[in-house]
Amino acid sequence: MQAPQDSSPLNLIRQKERELAQRIRTAMSEAEAKVAGARRRAALIREEAEREGLREAEEFFQCGRAEAEAEANRIRAGGQKEAERIRRTGPEQVERAVQAIIEFVLPGER
């Protein structure tokens, strides 16, 4: 007697092929889902890194700006002090300069 058709080697091979094809489709689907999830996570990480980079750049800029303003204020204060010193000593220096010129042009005429 012949074995039932379902258990023939050819049918068993076909059945196994179908099972393996389904397992491959399932594995591919899972892999695609994992890749899509990884891409989403990578995009989120990249966006966060960009935001963090912008925040740090702004912080660095503001810190440099504050330092530059402080330096400008120090220079301005020093310039004001120097201008005040010149205003105080200026007339005295002019008087000395006039005397030196007179002495040079008219020696002994003082």
The first five atom37 places (N, CA, C, CB, O) and aatype in JSON, in Angstrom:
{
  "aatype": [12, 5, 0, 14, 5, 3, 15, 15, 14, 10, 2, 10, 9, 1, 5, 11, 6, 1, 6, 10, 0, 5, 1, 9, 1, 16, 0, 12, 15, 6, 0, 6, 0, 11, 19, 0, 7, 0, 1, 1, 1, 0, 0, 10, 9, 1, 6, 6, 0, 6, 1, 6, 7, 10, 1, 6, 0, 6, 6, 13, 13, 5, 4, 7, 1, 0, 6, 0, 6, 0, 6, 0, 2, 1, 9, 1, 0, 7, 7, 5, 11, 6, 0, 6, 1, 9, 1, 1, 16, 7, 14, 6, 5, 19, 6, 1, 0, 19, 5, 0, 9, 9, 6, 13, 19, 10, 14, 7, 6, 1],
  "atom_mask": [
    [1, 1, 1, 1, 1],
    [1, 1, 1, 1, 1],
    [1, 1, 1, 1, 1],
    [1, 1, 1, 1, 1],
    [1, 1, 1, 1, 1],
    [1, 1, 1, 1, 1],
    [1, 1, 1, 1, 1],
    [1, 1, 1, 1, 1],
    [1, 1, 1, 1, 1],
    [1, 1, 1, 1, 1],
    [1, 1, 1, 1, 1],
    [1, 1, 1, 1, 1],
    [1, 1, 1, 1, 1],
    [1, 1, 1, 1, 1],
    [1, 1, 1, 1, 1],
    [1, 1, 1, 1, 1],
    [1, 1, 1, 1, 1],
    [1, 1, 1, 1, 1],
    [1, 1, 1, 1, 1],
    [1, 1, 1, 1, 1],
    [1, 1, 1, 1, 1],
    [1, 1, 1, 1, 1],
    [1, 1, 1, 1, 1],
    [1, 1, 1, 1, 1],
    [1, 1, 1, 1, 1],
    [1, 1, 1, 1, 1],
    [1, 1, 1, 1, 1],
    [1, 1, 1, 1, 1],
    [1, 1, 1, 1, 1],
    [1, 1, 1, 1, 1],
    [1, 1, 1, 1, 1],
    [1, 1, 1, 1, 1],
    [1, 1, 1, 1, 1],
    [1, 1, 1, 1, 1],
    [1, 1, 1, 1, 1],
    [1, 1, 1, 1, 1],
    [1, 1, 1, 0, 1],
    [1, 1, 1, 1, 1],
    [1, 1, 1, 1, 1],
    [1, 1, 1, 1, 1],
    [1, 1, 1, 1, 1],
    [1, 1, 1, 1, 1],
    [1, 1, 1, 1, 1],
    [1, 1, 1, 1, 1],
    [1, 1, 1, 1, 1],
    [1, 1, 1, 1, 1],
    [1, 1, 1, 1, 1],
    [1, 1, 1, 1, 1],
    [1, 1, 1, 1, 1],
    [1, 1, 1, 1, 1],
    [1, 1, 1, 1, 1],
    [1, 1, 1, 1, 1],
    [1, 1, 1, 0, 1],
    [1, 1, 1, 1, 1],
    [1, 1, 1, 1, 1],
    [1, 1, 1, 1, 1],
    [1, 1, 1, 1, 1],
    [1, 1, 1, 1, 1],
    [1, 1, 1, 1, 1],
    [1, 1, 1, 1, 1],
    [1, 1, 1, 1, 1],
    [1, 1, 1, 1, 1],
    [1, 1, 1, 1, 1],
    [1, 1, 1, 0, 1],
    [1, 1, 1, 1, 1],
    [1, 1, 1, 1, 1],
    [1, 1, 1, 1, 1],
    [1, 1, 1, 1, 1],
    [1, 1, 1, 1, 1],
    [1, 1, 1, 1, 1],
    [1, 1, 1, 1, 1],
    [1, 1, 1, 1, 1],
    [1, 1, 1, 1, 1],
    [1, 1, 1, 1, 1],
    [1, 1, 1, 1, 1],
    [1, 1, 1, 1, 1],
    [1, 1, 1, 1, 1],
    [1, 1, 1, 0, 1],
    [1, 1, 1, 0, 1],
    [1, 1, 1, 1, 1],
    [1, 1, 1, 1, 1],
    [1, 1, 1, 1, 1],
    [1, 1, 1, 1, 1],
    [1, 1, 1, 1, 1],
    [1, 1, 1, 1, 1],
    [1, 1, 1, 1, 1],
    [1, 1, 1, 1, 1],
    [1, 1, 1, 1, 1],
    [1, 1, 1, 1, 1],
    [1, 1, 1, 0, 1],
    [1, 1, 1, 1, 1],
    [1, 1, 1, 1, 1],
    [1, 1, 1, 1, 1],
    [1, 1, 1, 1, 1],
    [1, 1, 1, 1, 1],
    [1, 1, 1, 1, 1],
    [1, 1, 1, 1, 1],
    [1, 1, 1, 1, 1],
    [1, 1, 1, 1, 1],
    [1, 1, 1, 1, 1],
    [1, 1, 1, 1, 1],
    [1, 1, 1, 1, 1],
    [1, 1, 1, 1, 1],
    [1, 1, 1, 1, 1],
    [1, 1, 1, 1, 1],
    [1, 1, 1, 1, 1],
    [1, 1, 1, 1, 1],
    [1, 1, 1, 0, 1],
    [1, 1, 1, 1, 1],
    [1, 1, 1, 1, 1]
  ],
  "atom_positions": [
    [[0.79, -1.16, 0.0], [0.0, 0.0, 0.0], [0.86, 1.26, 0.0], [-0.91, -0.02, 1.15], [1.97, 1.28, 0.52]],
    [[0.3, 2.28, -0.59], [1.04, 3.53, -0.73], [0.78, 4.42, 0.46], [0.66, 4.25, -2.04], [-0.31, 4.4, 1.04]],
    [[1.79, 5.21, 0.85], [1.65, 6.16, 1.96], [0.77, 7.31, 1.51], [3.05, 6.68, 2.44], [0.71, 7.62, 0.32]],
    [[0.08, 7.96, 2.45], [-0.77, 9.08, 2.06], [0.06, 10.18, 1.38], [-1.5, 9.66, 3.28], [1.25, 10.33, 1.63]],
    [[-0.61, 10.9, 0.54], [0.01, 11.92, -0.29], [0.67, 13.02, 0.56], [-1.02, 12.54, -1.22], [1.69, 13.58, 0.17]],
    [[0.1, 13.31, 1.71], [0.62, 14.38, 2.55], [2.01, 14.08, 3.09], [-0.32, 14.65, 3.7], [2.77, 15.0, 3.38]],
    [[2.33, 12.85, 3.23], [3.62, 12.51, 3.81], [4.67, 12.15, 2.76], [3.46, 11.38, 4.77], [5.73, 11.61, 3.09]],
    [[4.39, 12.44, 1.51], [5.37, 12.14, 0.47], [6.56, 13.08, 0.64], [4.75, 12.28, -0.96], [6.39, 14.2, 1.12]],
    [[7.75, 12.66, 0.25], [8.94, 13.5, 0.42], [8.78, 14.85, -0.26], [10.16, 12.8, -0.13], [9.23, 15.87, 0.28]],
    [[8.16, 14.88, -1.41], [7.98, 16.14, -2.12], [7.07, 17.08, -1.32], [7.4, 15.89, -3.52], [7.35, 18.28, -1.2]],
    [[6.0, 16.56, -0.8], [5.09, 17.38, 0.02], [5.76, 17.84, 1.31], [3.81, 16.58, 0.36], [5.56, 18.96, 1.76]],
    [[6.54, 16.97, 1.9], [7.26, 17.35, 3.12], [8.24, 18.48, 2.83], [8.0, 16.14, 3.72], [8.39, 19.41, 3.63]],
    [[8.92, 18.41, 1.68], [9.86, 19.46, 1.28], [9.11, 20.77, 1.06], [10.65, 19.07, 0.0], [9.54, 21.82, 1.53]],
    [[8.0, 20.7, 0.34], [7.2, 21.91, 0.11], [6.72, 22.52, 1.42], [5.99, 21.59, -0.79], [6.79, 23.73, 1.61]],
    [[6.25, 21.68, 2.32], [5.77, 22.15, 3.64], [6.91, 22.85, 4.38], [5.22, 20.96, 4.49], [6.72, 23.92, 4.95]],
    [[8.09, 22.25, 4.35], [9.25, 22.81, 5.03], [9.64, 24.14, 4.38], [10.45, 21.82, 5.0], [9.99, 25.09, 5.08]],
    [[9.58, 24.21, 3.05], [9.88, 25.45, 2.33], [8.93, 26.57, 2.75], [9.81, 25.23, 0.81], [9.34, 27.7, 2.98]],
    [[7.64, 26.23, 2.85], [6.65, 27.23, 3.28], [6.94, 27.7, 4.71], [5.21, 26.65, 3.2], [6.88, 28.9, 4.99]],
    [[7.25, 26.78, 5.58], [7.57, 27.14, 6.96], [8.8, 28.05, 7.01], [7.81, 25.86, 7.81], [8.8, 29.07, 7.71]],
    [[9.84, 27.68, 6.27], [11.06, 28.48, 6.25], [10.82, 29.85, 5.62], [12.17, 27.73, 5.49], [11.35, 30.85, 6.09]],
    [[10.02, 29.9, 4.55], [9.7, 31.18, 3.92], [8.96, 32.08, 4.92], [8.84, 30.96, 2.64], [9.22, 33.28, 4.99]],
    [[8.05, 31.49, 5.68], [7.32, 32.29, 6.68], [8.27, 32.78, 7.78], [6.17, 31.46, 7.3], [8.17, 33.92, 8.23]],
    [[9.17, 31.93, 8.22], [10.14, 32.33, 9.23], [11.03, 33.46, 8.7], [10.99, 31.13, 9.66], [11.37, 34.38, 9.43]],
    [[11.42, 33.37, 7.42], [12.24, 34.42, 6.81], [11.46, 35.72, 6.75], [12.7, 34.0, 5.38], [12.0, 36.78, 7.09]],
    [[10.18, 35.66, 6.32], [9.36, 36.88, 6.27], [9.23, 37.49, 7.67], [7.96, 36.56, 5.7], [9.31, 38.71, 7.82]],
    [[9.03, 36.66, 8.66], [8.9, 37.15, 10.04], [10.2, 37.8, 10.5], [8.51, 35.99, 11.0], [10.19, 38.88, 11.09]],
    [[11.32, 37.14, 10.23], [12.63, 37.68, 10.62], [12.9, 38.99, 9.89], [13.74, 36.66, 10.32], [13.41, 39.93, 10.49]],
    [[12.57, 39.06, 8.6], [12.77, 40.29, 7.83], [11.9, 41.42, 8.4], [12.44, 40.06, 6.34], [12.35, 42.56, 8.53]],
    [[10.68, 41.09, 8.73], [9.78, 42.09, 9.28], [10.3, 42.6, 10.61], [8.36, 41.5, 9.45], [10.29, 43.81, 10.86]],
    [[10.76, 41.71, 11.46], [11.33, 42.11, 12.75], [12.58, 42.96, 12.55], [11.66, 40.87, 13.61], [12.77, 43.96, 13.24]],
    [[13.43, 42.55, 11.61], [14.66, 43.3, 11.35], [14.33, 44.71, 10.84], [15.55, 42.56, 10.32], [14.95, 45.69, 11.25]],
    [[13.35, 44.8, 9.94], [12.95, 46.11, 9.43], [12.41, 46.99, 10.56], [11.89, 45.96, 8.33], [12.69, 48.19, 10.61]],
    [[11.64, 46.4, 11.45], [11.1, 47.16, 12.59], [12.24, 47.64, 13.49], [10.1, 46.31, 13.4], [12.21, 48.77, 13.97]],
    [[13.23, 46.79, 13.72], [14.37, 47.18, 14.55], [15.17, 48.3, 13.88], [15.28, 45.99, 14.82], [15.58, 49.25, 14.55]],
    [[15.39, 48.18, 12.57], [16.12, 49.22, 11.84], [15.35, 50.54, 11.89], [16.37, 48.78, 10.37], [15.94, 51.6, 12.12]],
    [[14.05, 50.48, 11.68], [13.23, 51.7, 11.74], [13.3, 52.33, 13.13], [11.75, 51.39, 11.36], [13.41, 53.55, 13.26]],
    [[13.24, 51.51, 14.15], [13.35, 52.03, 15.52], [14.71, 52.65, 15.78], [0.0, 0.0, 0.0], [14.82, 53.69, 16.43]],
    [[15.75, 51.99, 15.28], [17.11, 52.52, 15.46], [17.25, 53.85, 14.72], [18.17, 51.51, 14.96], [17.9, 54.76, 15.23]],
    [[16.66, 53.95, 13.55], [16.73, 55.21, 12.8], [16.0, 56.33, 13.55], [16.11, 55.03, 11.39], [16.48, 57.46, 13.61]],
    [[14.85, 56.0, 14.13], [14.11, 57.01, 14.91], [14.93, 57.46, 16.11], [12.74, 56.45, 15.38], [15.03, 58.65, 16.4]],
    [[15.51, 56.5, 16.81], [16.35, 56.84, 17.97], [17.55, 57.67, 17.54], [16.82, 55.57, 18.69], [17.92, 58.63, 18.22]],
    [[18.18, 57.31, 16.42], [19.34, 58.06, 15.92], [18.94, 59.49, 15.57], [19.96, 57.36, 14.69], [19.68, 60.43, 15.85]],
    [[17.77, 59.66, 14.96], [17.29, 61.0, 14.62], [17.05, 61.82, 15.89], [15.99, 60.93, 13.78], [17.39, 63.0, 15.95]],
    [[16.47, 61.19, 16.9], [16.23, 61.89, 18.17], [17.55, 62.29, 18.83], [15.41, 61.02, 19.13], [17.69, 63.39, 19.36]],
    [[18.51, 61.38, 18.81], [19.83, 61.66, 19.4], [20.5, 62.8, 18.65], [20.73, 60.4, 19.38], [21.08, 63.69, 19.26]],
    [[20.42, 62.78, 17.31], [21.01, 63.82, 16.49], [20.35, 65.17, 16.78], [20.89, 63.47, 15.0], [21.04, 66.18, 16.92]],
    [[19.03, 65.19, 16.87], [18.31, 66.44, 17.17], [18.7, 66.97, 18.55], [16.79, 66.21, 17.11], [18.91, 68.17, 18.72]],
    [[18.8, 66.08, 19.52], [19.18, 66.49, 20.87], [20.61, 67.03, 20.87], [19.06, 65.3, 21.86], [20.9, 68.02, 21.53]],
    [[21.49, 66.37, 20.12], [22.89, 66.84, 20.04], [22.95, 68.22, 19.4], [23.75, 65.84, 19.23], [23.72, 69.08, 19.83]],
    [[22.14, 68.44, 18.38], [22.11, 69.76, 17.74], [21.61, 70.82, 18.71], [21.22, 69.72, 16.48], [22.17, 71.91, 18.8]],
    [[20.55, 70.5, 19.44], [20.02, 71.46, 20.44], [21.07, 71.74, 21.51], [18.72, 70.91, 21.1], [21.27, 72.89, 21.89]],
    [[21.73, 70.71, 21.98], [22.76, 70.87, 23.01], [23.93, 71.68, 22.46], [23.25, 69.49, 23.5], [24.47, 72.54, 23.16]],
    [[24.31, 71.41, 21.22], [25.4, 72.17, 20.59], [25.05, 73.65, 20.47], [0.0, 0.0, 0.0], [25.88, 74.51, 20.74]],
    [[23.82, 73.93, 20.06], [23.38, 75.32, 19.95], [23.36, 75.99, 21.32], [22.0, 75.4, 19.31], [23.77, 77.15, 21.46]],
    [[22.89, 75.26, 22.32], [22.84, 75.81, 23.67], [24.25, 76.12, 24.17], [22.13, 74.84, 24.64], [24.5, 77.19, 24.74]],
    [[25.17, 75.19, 23.96], [26.55, 75.42, 24.4], [27.21, 76.55, 23.62], [27.36, 74.14, 24.25], [27.97, 77.34, 24.19]],
    [[26.93, 76.63, 22.33], [27.49, 77.72, 21.53], [26.97, 79.07, 22.04], [27.14, 77.53, 20.03], [27.74, 80.03, 22.14]],
    [[25.69, 79.14, 22.34], [25.11, 80.38, 22.86], [25.72, 80.73, 24.22], [23.57, 80.25, 22.99], [26.03, 81.89, 24.5]],
    [[25.89, 79.72, 25.05], [26.5, 79.95, 26.37], [27.94, 80.45, 26.21], [26.48, 78.63, 27.21], [28.36, 81.39, 26.9]],
    [[28.69, 79.84, 25.31], [30.07, 80.24, 25.04], [30.1, 81.68, 24.51], [30.74, 79.28, 24.04], [30.93, 82.48, 24.93]],
    [[29.19, 81.99, 23.59], [29.11, 83.33, 23.02], [28.81, 84.35, 24.11], [28.04, 83.39, 21.92], [29.45, 85.4, 24.18]],
    [[27.83, 84.06, 24.96], [27.45, 85.0, 26.01], [28.59, 85.2, 27.0], [26.19, 84.51, 26.73], [28.83, 86.31, 27.48]],
    [[29.3, 84.12, 27.32], [30.44, 84.22, 28.23], [31.53, 85.09, 27.6], [31.0, 82.81, 28.57], [32.08, 85.96, 28.27]],
    [[31.83, 84.86, 26.33], [32.83, 85.67, 25.63], [32.39, 87.12, 25.53], [0.0, 0.0, 0.0], [33.2, 88.04, 25.66]],
    [[31.12, 87.31, 25.29], [30.59, 88.68, 25.21], [30.73, 89.39, 26.54], [29.11, 88.65, 24.77], [31.12, 90.56, 26.59]],
    [[30.4, 88.69, 27.62], [30.53, 89.29, 28.95], [31.99, 89.64, 29.25], [29.97, 88.33, 30.04], [32.28, 90.7, 29.8]],
    [[32.9, 88.76, 28.89], [34.32, 89.04, 29.1], [34.78, 90.24, 28.27], [35.17, 87.79, 28.75], [35.54, 91.08, 28.74]],
    [[34.3, 90.31, 27.02], [34.67, 91.43, 26.15], [34.11, 92.74, 26.7], [34.16, 91.19, 24.72], [34.79, 93.77, 26.68]],
    [[32.88, 92.71, 27.2], [32.29, 93.91, 27.78], [33.06, 94.35, 29.03], [30.81, 93.67, 28.13], [33.3, 95.54, 29.24]],
    [[33.44, 93.38, 29.85], [34.21, 93.7, 31.05], [35.56, 94.32, 30.67], [34.42, 92.43, 31.92], [35.99, 95.3, 31.28]],
    [[36.22, 93.75, 29.66], [37.5, 94.29, 29.2], [37.31, 95.7, 28.63], [38.13, 93.36, 28.14], [38.12, 96.59, 28.89]],
    [[36.23, 95.9, 27.86], [35.95, 97.23, 27.32], [35.73, 98.23, 28.44], [34.72, 97.19, 26.39], [36.2, 99.37, 28.36]],
    [[35.02, 97.82, 29.48], [34.8, 98.71, 30.64], [36.11, 99.04, 31.35], [33.82, 98.06, 31.62], [36.31, 100.18, 31.77]],
    [[36.99, 98.05, 31.47], [38.3, 98.3, 32.1], [39.1, 99.29, 31.25], [39.09, 96.97, 32.29], [39.71, 100.22, 31.78]],
    [[39.09, 99.09, 29.94], [39.83, 100.0, 29.05], [39.23, 101.4, 29.12], [39.8, 99.48, 27.6], [39.96, 102.39, 29.2]],
    [[37.9, 101.47, 29.09], [37.23, 102.76, 29.15], [37.58, 103.49, 30.47], [35.7, 102.58, 29.02], [37.87, 104.68, 30.47]],
    [[37.54, 102.75, 31.57], [37.87, 103.35, 32.87], [39.32, 103.83, 32.88], [37.62, 102.33, 34.01], [39.61, 104.92, 33.38]],
    [[40.22, 103.01, 32.34], [41.62, 103.41, 32.27], [41.8, 104.65, 31.41], [0.0, 0.0, 0.0], [42.58, 105.54, 31.75]],
    [[41.08, 104.7, 30.29], [41.15, 105.86, 29.42], [40.62, 107.12, 30.1], [0.0, 0.0, 0.0], [41.17, 108.2, 29.94]],
    [[39.55, 106.96, 30.86], [38.99, 108.1, 31.58], [39.97, 108.61, 32.65], [37.64, 107.72, 32.23], [40.14, 109.81, 32.84]],
    [[40.61, 107.68, 33.34], [41.61, 108.07, 34.34], [42.77, 108.8, 33.69], [42.12, 106.84, 35.11], [43.25, 109.82, 34.18]],
    [[43.23, 108.25, 32.55], [44.34, 108.88, 31.83], [43.94, 110.27, 31.33], [44.8, 107.99, 30.66], [44.73, 111.2, 31.4]],
    [[42.72, 110.41, 30.82], [42.25, 111.71, 30.34], [42.18, 112.7, 31.49], [40.86, 111.57, 29.67], [42.56, 113.87, 31.34]],
    [[41.72, 112.26, 32.63], [41.65, 113.14, 33.81], [43.05, 113.56, 34.25], [40.91, 112.44, 34.97], [43.26, 114.72, 34.61]],
    [[43.99, 112.63, 34.23], [45.37, 112.96, 34.59], [45.94, 114.0, 33.63], [46.25, 111.69, 34.6], [46.62, 114.94, 34.05]],
    [[45.66, 113.81, 32.34], [46.16, 114.77, 31.34], [45.51, 116.13, 31.56], [45.89, 114.26, 29.9], [46.18, 117.16, 31.45]],
    [[44.21, 116.15, 31.86], [43.54, 117.43, 32.12], [44.15, 118.14, 33.32], [42.04, 117.2, 32.35], [44.31, 119.37, 33.33]],
    [[44.49, 117.36, 34.33], [45.08, 117.97, 35.54], [46.49, 118.48, 35.28], [45.1, 116.96, 36.69], [46.85, 119.57, 35.71]],
    [[47.28, 117.68, 34.58], [48.69, 118.05, 34.38], [48.92, 118.8, 33.07], [49.56, 116.8, 34.4], [50.01, 119.31, 32.84]],
    [[47.92, 118.87, 32.22], [48.06, 119.53, 30.92], [48.52, 120.96, 31.01], [0.0, 0.0, 0.0], [49.53, 121.32, 30.38]],
    [[47.83, 121.81, 31.76], [48.27, 123.21, 31.83], [49.71, 123.34, 32.31], [47.34, 123.99, 32.74], [50.46, 124.19, 31.83]],
    [[50.09, 122.52, 33.26], [51.45, 122.55, 33.78], [52.44, 122.18, 32.67], [51.6, 121.59, 34.98], [53.49, 122.81, 32.54]],
    [[52.1, 121.16, 31.89], [52.96, 120.72, 30.79], [53.06, 121.8, 29.71], [52.44, 119.4, 30.19], [54.13, 122.0, 29.13]],
    [[51.94, 122.48, 29.44], [51.95, 123.55, 28.43], [52.87, 124.68, 28.9], [50.5, 124.09, 28.18], [53.65, 125.21, 28.11]],
    [[52.77, 125.02, 30.15], [53.62, 126.09, 30.71], [55.09, 125.71, 30.56], [53.27, 126.35, 32.21], [55.9, 126.54, 30.16]],
    [[55.44, 124.47, 30.87], [56.83, 124.01, 30.72], [57.26, 124.06, 29.25], [56.99, 122.59, 31.27], [58.38, 124.46, 28.93]],
    [[56.35, 123.63, 28.37], [56.67, 123.64, 26.95], [56.91, 125.06, 26.45], [55.54, 122.98, 26.14], [57.84, 125.3, 25.68]],
    [[56.09, 126.0, 26.88], [56.25, 127.4, 26.48], [57.59, 127.93, 26.97], [55.09, 128.27, 27.03], [58.31, 128.6, 26.24]],
    [[57.92, 127.63, 28.2], [59.19, 128.07, 28.75], [60.36, 127.45, 27.99], [59.28, 127.7, 30.25], [61.36, 128.13, 27.73]],
    [[60.26, 126.18, 27.63], [61.33, 125.52, 26.89], [61.5, 126.14, 25.52], [61.06, 124.03, 26.77], [62.62, 126.3, 25.04]],
    [[60.39, 126.48, 24.87], [60.46, 127.1, 23.55], [61.09, 128.49, 23.65], [59.04, 127.18, 22.91], [61.95, 128.86, 22.85]],
    [[60.65, 129.25, 24.63], [61.21, 130.6, 24.81], [62.71, 130.5, 25.06], [60.51, 131.35, 25.98], [63.49, 131.25, 24.49]],
    [[63.1, 129.58, 25.91], [64.52, 129.39, 26.23], [65.29, 128.99, 24.98], [64.7, 128.32, 27.35], [66.43, 129.41, 24.8]],
    [[64.69, 128.19, 24.14], [65.37, 127.73, 22.93], [65.5, 128.88, 21.92], [64.6, 126.55, 22.3], [66.56, 129.09, 21.33]],
    [[64.41, 129.62, 21.74], [64.38, 130.69, 20.74], [65.16, 131.92, 21.25], [62.92, 131.07, 20.4], [65.91, 132.55, 20.5]],
    [[64.97, 132.24, 22.48], [65.64, 133.41, 23.08], [66.48, 132.98, 24.27], [64.6, 134.48, 23.52], [66.08, 133.2, 25.41]],
    [[67.6, 132.38, 24.03], [68.4, 131.88, 25.15], [68.84, 133.02, 26.06], [69.62, 131.12, 24.63], [69.28, 134.07, 25.59]],
    [[68.71, 132.8, 27.31], [69.15, 133.75, 28.32], [68.21, 134.93, 28.5], [0.0, 0.0, 0.0], [68.54, 135.86, 29.24]],
    [[67.06, 134.93, 27.86], [66.14, 136.06, 27.94], [65.11, 135.91, 29.06], [65.42, 136.23, 26.62], [64.24, 136.77, 29.19]],
    [[65.17, 135.01, 29.77], [64.18, 134.73, 30.8], [64.22, 135.62, 31.92], [64.32, 133.42, 31.3], [63.43, 135.47, 32.85]]
  ]
}
